[in-house]
């Protein structure tokens, strides 16, 4: 069976990144954000994950409100200290008896102000601490569900999607949700309370100055929307160009040897330069246009600041307002613009987060494997008898691949499966291990329908050596021991010797402790195959599946492995998928498949004597490739070779 795999493609960014509220990397204004298809439904579903922590969330909301309110009150109180200082200096200047600065009163105000700041900081710490706990517990539950879901999904789910797409949902989207729950949710509350509180405090100081400050808001919105619309198309172009550039670099890196072998380095560099120029062009335009937002916002804010200062100064001279209140009002006007900017950023972040949550929920809603039988059976001592009775299957419901397949395999027999590419050989193995469900018919192991068996028990009967090797990042010892839990050092070495891997392992610097890297590229393809064979030998299964197990080793090593395999296969039912027909001459039964059907079956000598499809396949490996393309039972005319 070939390992499920899909073409890797670069994950394009969802938008440019900028510094969000609280110093967190977030979506900048004007940057494209992935939007959810069902925002309300996804938000409601995500909220349901927070409901078990509703009391802690209530505590977070209360702490955030208290912290923000105390922080809002501070400028007003600080203004009182300024007023005391100003009034004292004026009285002293005018020679008022007993006049002077009341430092005792100012000291009391400053102490009170310090207490407010401390209380605000304490409640801010409390809300951040509780929210971090809630966010991590929520995401922990969500991650656990995703992990459990992935283990219940059928193989066809992984075959139909790229690894990058699945990982993106399980890792990147989950991290996005985690960051938003932990930071943006409390910032949203804080920003809303700040806006409301600041407006209230400004109104208590001067409704006229409040009106002057609010006039600048529509102007700010017009500027922001206008710039965002102009920068949007450039950010989309930047996304596209970045995705194309990443895809080109990944292709050139993974195919580096092929590029050099065919002398395409110059073309690859020219294409990179072209893509890089496009990224530069769209990138600097997007960044420049979006970068004008902050200076324009500062300019509009300064206009409001000037108006407040001028009108406030006039009001002070008319004794309609105190100097300290003007100071407080200016602080409030400065505080007012910040939460508005934060809300704009948070709105983008929440849009992106709900889109991420929707992608995670789509994964959780995927159709799972058919549940096991209520009273699933377990075969304690499997013998290895396998029967296919009228089996029907197709990867698509309307496109049948296997129709009315019947096979009867006795315990200990070696069954070879041969045929051209796409004939359905690997599909047969997928069905045997119940990676895919049948459309019709039954598969029996020791007389028990595989749908009545526990999946774990069914798959534990099999040992597999695939054409596509799979080794994980770890020591060679750990990779071999993966075949059987609790294997001893002696058993691991014996398995390696049986697979003729012990010699090359001991020539490595750290022998069995040599650590294989992520792709196991620090050993050859043939050596990787030897390790997977050693792993299968250690597993000591009842039924063996060998899918072109010796395709990656040299002829001399193949002979050794064939001997080891012969010993391993002795007394065990074995399914051998092979293209080199010389390796399966001694099989008890050879199944010849084409277009999903078994068109011939028998021993090697019987099939050769029939002079049919198998004979053409066998002879073509020695007499000419054209015979495999035009076998005897094809009705199409043979081409005339000159």
PEHUTA-V866999 format. One record per run of one state. SS is the DSSP state (h for helix, s for strand, l for the rest). FROM is the first residue (numbers start at 1). TO is the last residue. If there is no record, write none. Layout:
ss=SS from=FROM to=TO
ss=SS from=FROM to=TO
This chain:
ss=l from=1 to=16
ss=s from=17 to=19
ss=l from=20 to=20
ss=h from=21 to=23
ss=l from=24 to=24
ss=s from=25 to=27
ss=l from=28 to=38
ss=h from=39 to=94
ss=l from=95 to=102
ss=h from=103 to=152
ss=s from=153 to=153
ss=l from=154 to=154
ss=h from=155 to=159
ss=l from=160 to=162
ss=h from=163 to=205
ss=l from=206 to=206
ss=h from=207 to=254
ss=l from=255 to=255
ss=h from=256 to=261
ss=l from=262 to=264
ss=h from=265 to=317
ss=l from=318 to=322
ss=h from=323 to=364
ss=l from=365 to=367
ss=s from=368 to=368
ss=l from=369 to=376
ss=s from=377 to=377
ss=l from=378 to=385
ss=s from=386 to=393
ss=l from=394 to=395
ss=s from=396 to=396
ss=l from=397 to=398
ss=s from=399 to=399
ss=l from=400 to=401
ss=s from=402 to=409
ss=l from=410 to=413
ss=s from=414 to=418
ss=l from=419 to=424
ss=h from=425 to=432
ss=l from=433 to=439
ss=s from=440 to=445
ss=l from=446 to=447
ss=s from=448 to=449
ss=h from=450 to=452
ss=s from=453 to=453
ss=l from=454 to=454
ss=h from=455 to=460
ss=l from=461 to=461
ss=s from=462 to=465
ss=l from=466 to=473
ss=s from=474 to=475
ss=h from=476 to=481
ss=l from=482 to=488
ss=h from=489 to=498
ss=l from=499 to=501
ss=h from=502 to=506
ss=l from=507 to=510
ss=h from=511 to=513
ss=l from=514 to=514
ss=s from=515 to=516
ss=l from=517 to=524
ss=h from=525 to=539
ss=l from=540 to=542
ss=s from=543 to=547
ss=l from=548 to=554
ss=h from=555 to=569
ss=l from=570 to=572
ss=s from=573 to=577
ss=l from=578 to=580
ss=h from=581 to=584
ss=l from=585 to=588
ss=s from=589 to=594
ss=l from=595 to=596
ss=s from=597 to=602
ss=l from=603 to=603
ss=h from=604 to=610
ss=l from=611 to=612
ss=h from=613 to=623
ss=l from=624 to=625
ss=h from=626 to=629
ss=l from=630 to=642
